[in-house]
Structures are given as C-alpha cells and as structure tokens.
Amino acid sequence: MDNYNPYGFQDSQAVYSDTLMTRVMRKVYFKMFFALLVTAATAFYVAMDGSFIQLMAAHPMAYWGLFIVELAMVFSISGLIHKISSTVATLLFYGYSIINGLVLSMIFLVYDLGSIGQTFLITAGVFGAMTIYGYVTKRSLARLGSFLFMALIGLIICSVVNMFLRSSGMDWLISFAGVAIFIGLTAWDTQKIKEWAAQDAGANAGKIATIGALSLYLDFVNLFLYLLRFFGNSRN
C-alpha cells in the first residue's frame, strides 16, 4: 500500500499491531469529537451573547485577523508536531477549536437554528460513512488523495476569484465541488491516519492522535459548511 507520511511517524522496530492501532484511532476520534463539541458550544454561546458579533460587525478586519490566527495555528501544529510535546499539540488544537467557534458563530446570523442542526446531522452521517469506508477498505486511496489535494488547491483559488466575481453560478459549482472533495478527503485521511498508527508502534501515539484529529476535524467542518449552502435556510 502506498504511504503518505509527511510527519515521519514510523519506527524502525515497528510491527503491525491491531490493538495499538485501534487504541490510537479511538484517541483520534475522541479528540476530534471533543474539539467539535468545543467549537459548537463556543459558536452557540457567542451567537446568543451577541456582543462579540457586534464587535466583529463594527471592526471587520478583526474577523480576518481571527482567520489568519487560525491558519497560523494549523500550520504551527502541523509543522512543529515533532518539536512540541503531545500535551502542547493537544492544547493548541483545542485552542484552535475555540477560535474556530468564534468565527463560525456568524452562521447563526445567516441560517436558522433548525437548518443548522439538520445540516450537522447530515454531515455526521456522511462523515461517519466515509470514515468507516476509509478505515475498513483494503484498496489504497493514495492516488485519489493526491488528486483530491490538487482539487482542493483549485477550489481555494476558485473561491478567492469568486470573491471578486460574485458569480452565483460559480458559487454553486464551488459548493458541489467542496462537498465532493471533503467527502473523499474524509476517507483518505482516515486511511492515512490508520497507516501512521500501524507504522509507529506506539512511539508517537499521542501526536498521531492530535494531528489525525485535526485532519478529520477540518474535513468535518468544511463538509458541514459546504452542505450548509444547500440545506441551510436563511433567517431573512
């Protein structure tokens, strides 16, 4: 099976252990779902309080500042995973989930609560099906993953261009592509994390759990946001 392992999670004495791999994957899902709960709770509290949203409305650049901080934290966790402790990596991840909750609180101004909840359940169902597929399939998804990564770069470029064009037709195409890309990435990332856990023999179990949880967390959140464009009902 082709491996994609940019973090070097492996050990020369590593042996394949189903028990160890299962334990690591449980940590991955626990950290991911806990981070989702933190994000959801933060977003809901901030939206109900209203003061932060008013601050963002009065100072739009502060919103972009949060977005830049988010990017910096993701790159920091990914780039420094071998230079920081597992505890620090986990704390950075949960800190990121709080900041992301601040950013996502804005969706409560655009969509009604019922459609947000419905879309979350749809996302959970789709995500669950694809992560199970990525975990159990014996087929290598490496080629698919490489294609999806390039497609993701194209999606980002198209999204930036459409910020200036403001084309509704292009926006729908971007939304369809976003859903398809993150559905595929969920399966690929799951298989990739499983391979890391199998190769590592427990040497970096905590760090694998954190970087794996971050990958799946990003897949879930982005899939949710793209599906919300289809299933979300406007408050206006």
C-alpha positions as CSV (number, residue, x, y, z in Angstrom):
1,M,0.0,0.0,0.0
2,D,1.3,3.4,-0.9
3,N,2.0,5.6,2.1
4,Y,1.8,9.4,2.5
5,N,3.6,10.2,5.7
6,P,4.9,13.8,5.8
7,Y,5.3,13.7,9.6
8,G,7.7,10.7,9.7
9,F,5.5,8.8,12.1
10,Q,7.4,5.5,12.0
11,D,9.8,3.4,14.0
12,S,12.5,1.0,12.6
13,Q,11.3,-1.6,15.0
14,A,7.6,-1.1,14.3
15,V,5.4,-4.1,14.0
16,Y,1.7,-4.0,12.9
17,S,-0.5,-4.2,16.0
18,D,-4.3,-4.2,15.6
19,T,-4.7,-3.5,19.3
20,L,-2.3,-0.5,19.3
21,M,-3.8,0.9,16.1
22,T,-7.3,0.6,17.4
23,R,-6.3,2.4,20.6
24,V,-4.7,5.3,18.6
25,M,-7.8,5.6,16.3
26,R,-10.0,5.8,19.4
27,K,-7.9,8.7,20.6
28,V,-8.2,10.4,17.2
29,Y,-12.0,10.2,17.2
30,F,-12.2,11.3,20.8
31,K,-10.1,14.3,20.3
32,M,-11.9,15.2,17.1
33,F,-15.4,15.0,18.5
34,F,-14.4,16.8,21.7
35,A,-13.0,19.6,19.6
36,L,-16.2,19.7,17.6
37,L,-18.2,20.0,20.8
38,V,-15.9,22.8,22.0
39,T,-16.4,24.6,18.6
40,A,-20.2,24.1,18.7
41,A,-20.5,25.3,22.3
42,T,-18.3,28.3,21.6
43,A,-20.2,29.3,18.5
44,F,-23.6,28.9,20.1
45,Y,-22.7,30.8,23.3
46,V,-21.1,33.7,21.3
47,A,-24.1,33.9,19.0
48,M,-26.6,34.0,21.9
49,D,-24.5,36.6,23.7
50,G,-24.3,38.8,20.7
51,S,-21.6,41.2,21.9
52,F,-18.7,39.5,20.0
53,I,-20.7,39.5,16.8
54,Q,-21.4,43.2,17.3
55,L,-17.7,43.8,17.7
56,M,-16.9,41.9,14.5
57,A,-19.6,43.9,12.6
58,A,-18.0,47.2,13.8
59,H,-14.5,46.0,13.1
60,P,-14.5,43.7,10.0
61,M,-10.7,43.5,9.9
62,A,-10.8,41.8,13.3
63,Y,-12.7,38.9,11.7
64,W,-9.9,38.5,9.1
65,G,-7.4,38.7,11.9
66,L,-9.0,35.6,13.6
67,F,-8.9,33.8,10.3
68,I,-5.1,34.5,10.0
69,V,-4.6,33.3,13.6
70,E,-6.5,30.1,12.7
71,L,-4.2,29.4,9.7
72,A,-1.1,30.1,11.8
73,M,-2.3,27.6,14.5
74,V,-3.0,24.9,11.9
75,F,0.5,25.4,10.3
76,S,2.1,25.5,13.7
77,I,0.6,22.2,14.9
78,S,1.4,20.5,11.6
79,G,4.9,22.0,11.2
80,L,6.0,21.7,14.8
81,I,4.4,18.3,15.7
82,H,7.8,16.7,16.3
83,K,9.3,19.7,18.2
84,I,6.5,20.1,20.7
85,S,5.1,17.8,23.3
86,S,1.9,15.8,22.8
87,T,0.2,17.9,25.5
88,V,1.2,21.2,23.9
89,A,-0.1,20.0,20.5
90,T,-3.4,19.0,22.0
91,L,-3.8,22.3,23.8
92,L,-3.1,24.2,20.6
93,F,-5.7,22.0,18.8
94,Y,-8.4,22.8,21.4
95,G,-7.4,26.4,21.3
96,Y,-7.9,26.4,17.6
97,S,-11.3,24.8,18.0
98,I,-12.3,27.7,20.3
99,I,-11.2,30.3,17.8
100,N,-12.9,28.5,15.1
101,G,-16.1,28.6,17.2
102,L,-15.8,32.4,17.4
103,V,-15.5,32.5,13.6
104,L,-18.4,30.1,13.0
105,S,-20.7,32.0,15.3
106,M,-21.5,34.1,12.3
107,I,-23.5,31.3,10.7
108,F,-26.2,31.8,13.3
109,L,-26.8,35.3,11.8
110,V,-27.3,33.8,8.3
111,Y,-29.1,30.5,8.9
112,D,-31.9,29.5,11.3
113,L,-31.1,27.1,14.1
114,G,-33.2,24.2,12.8
115,S,-31.4,24.0,9.5
116,I,-28.0,24.3,11.1
117,G,-28.9,21.3,13.4
118,Q,-30.3,19.4,10.4
119,T,-27.2,20.0,8.3
120,F,-25.0,19.0,11.3
121,L,-26.8,15.6,11.4
122,I,-26.5,15.1,7.7
123,T,-22.8,15.9,7.9
124,A,-22.3,13.5,10.7
125,G,-24.0,10.7,8.7
126,V,-21.9,11.4,5.6
127,F,-18.7,11.8,7.5
128,G,-19.4,8.6,9.5
129,A,-20.0,6.5,6.4
130,M,-16.8,7.8,4.7
131,T,-14.5,7.5,7.7
132,I,-15.7,3.9,8.1
133,Y,-15.1,3.2,4.5
134,G,-11.6,4.7,4.8
135,Y,-10.9,2.6,7.8
136,V,-12.1,-0.8,6.5
137,T,-11.2,-0.7,2.8
138,K,-8.2,-2.7,1.6
139,R,-7.9,-0.5,-1.5
140,S,-5.2,2.1,-1.4
141,L,-6.7,5.6,-1.6
142,A,-3.3,7.3,-2.2
143,R,-3.9,8.2,-5.8
144,L,-7.3,9.5,-5.0
145,G,-5.9,11.5,-2.2
146,S,-3.3,13.1,-4.4
147,F,-6.0,14.1,-6.9
148,L,-8.2,15.5,-4.1
149,F,-5.3,17.5,-2.7
150,M,-4.8,19.2,-6.1
151,A,-8.5,19.7,-6.4
152,L,-8.6,21.4,-3.0
153,I,-5.9,23.9,-4.2
154,G,-8.1,24.6,-7.3
155,L,-11.1,25.0,-5.1
156,I,-9.3,27.6,-2.9
157,I,-8.2,29.5,-6.0
158,C,-11.7,29.5,-7.5
159,S,-13.2,30.6,-4.1
160,V,-10.8,33.6,-4.0
161,V,-11.5,34.6,-7.6
162,N,-15.3,34.4,-7.0
163,M,-14.9,36.7,-4.0
164,F,-14.4,39.4,-6.7
165,L,-16.6,38.0,-9.5
166,R,-19.6,37.3,-7.2
167,S,-21.0,34.8,-9.6
168,S,-23.9,32.8,-8.2
169,G,-23.4,30.0,-10.8
170,M,-19.7,29.7,-9.9
171,D,-20.6,29.7,-6.3
172,W,-22.9,26.7,-6.8
173,L,-20.2,24.8,-8.7
174,I,-17.7,25.6,-5.9
175,S,-20.2,24.3,-3.3
176,F,-20.8,21.0,-5.2
177,A,-17.0,20.6,-5.7
178,G,-16.4,21.3,-2.0
179,V,-18.8,18.6,-0.8
180,A,-17.3,16.0,-3.2
181,I,-13.7,16.9,-2.3
182,F,-14.2,16.8,1.5
183,I,-16.2,13.5,1.3
184,G,-13.2,12.0,-0.5
185,L,-10.7,13.6,1.8
186,T,-12.5,12.1,4.9
187,A,-11.9,8.6,3.6
188,W,-8.3,9.3,2.5
189,D,-7.4,11.0,5.8
190,T,-8.8,8.1,7.8
191,Q,-6.8,5.5,5.8
192,K,-3.7,7.7,6.1
193,I,-4.1,8.1,9.9
194,K,-4.6,4.3,10.2
195,E,-1.4,3.7,8.3
196,W,0.5,6.1,10.6
197,A,-0.8,4.3,13.6
198,A,0.2,0.9,12.2
199,Q,3.7,2.0,11.3
200,D,4.6,3.8,14.5
201,A,4.5,1.0,17.1
202,G,3.3,3.5,19.7
203,A,6.3,5.8,19.7
204,N,4.2,8.9,18.8
205,A,0.7,7.7,19.6
206,G,-0.4,11.0,21.3
207,K,1.0,13.2,18.4
208,I,-0.6,11.0,15.8
209,A,-3.9,11.2,17.6
210,T,-3.7,15.0,17.6
211,I,-2.6,15.6,14.0
212,G,-5.1,12.9,12.9
213,A,-7.9,14.5,14.9
214,L,-7.0,17.9,13.4
215,S,-7.2,16.5,9.8
216,L,-10.6,14.9,10.4
217,Y,-11.9,17.9,12.3
218,L,-11.1,20.1,9.3
219,D,-12.7,17.6,6.9
220,F,-15.9,17.6,9.1
221,V,-16.1,21.4,9.5
222,N,-15.5,22.1,5.8
223,L,-18.0,19.5,4.7
224,F,-20.6,20.9,7.1
225,L,-20.1,24.5,5.8
226,Y,-20.4,23.4,2.1
227,L,-23.5,21.3,2.9
228,L,-25.0,24.2,4.8
229,R,-25.1,26.1,1.5
230,F,-27.6,23.5,0.2
231,F,-29.6,22.7,3.3
232,G,-29.4,25.9,5.3
233,N,-32.5,28.1,5.5
234,S,-31.8,31.8,5.5
235,R,-33.1,33.8,8.6
236,N,-34.2,36.6,6.3
